[in-house]
Amino acid sequence: MNSESSIDVEQFMAELATLVNQTAGARGFRRDSEPERDPLGSCTMRYRNGPAELLVGWDAKEQWFTMYYRPVPERPPATEWTGLLSARYIDGNISPADRDQMLASLRAKLETIWPPR
């Protein structure tokens, strides 16, 4: 991906999925279904490893990305992350600066759960 060009939410969700597959996937997490979408444009991807779950999503109303990690289902998340879009989010495009910042931020948060090997 050319980091000099803007991308849309669908493209960015694909990049988040790649990042999650590289980190959580290496620890046995697998996406349990296709991304869940609602009529407003929000999207959630669920990853599971036994009882543990990792959710990554786009909230179209609030216009932010989220990640929740629960080692035990139906409990409050042990770790949370929110990726906020800056004022540069215009016409459904994510700027290279926002893209790079959010990927680095989520990578750092995932490394607090699973330090690099």
Beta strands, then each sheet from edge to edge (+ up, - down):
strand 1: 7-8
strand 2: 30-31
strand 3: 36-37
strand 4: 43-49
strand 5: 52-59
strand 6: 64-70
strand 7: 79-84
strand 8: 93-94
sheet 1: 1+ 8-
sheet 2: 2+ 4- 3+
sheet 3: 2+ 4- 5+ 6- 7+
end
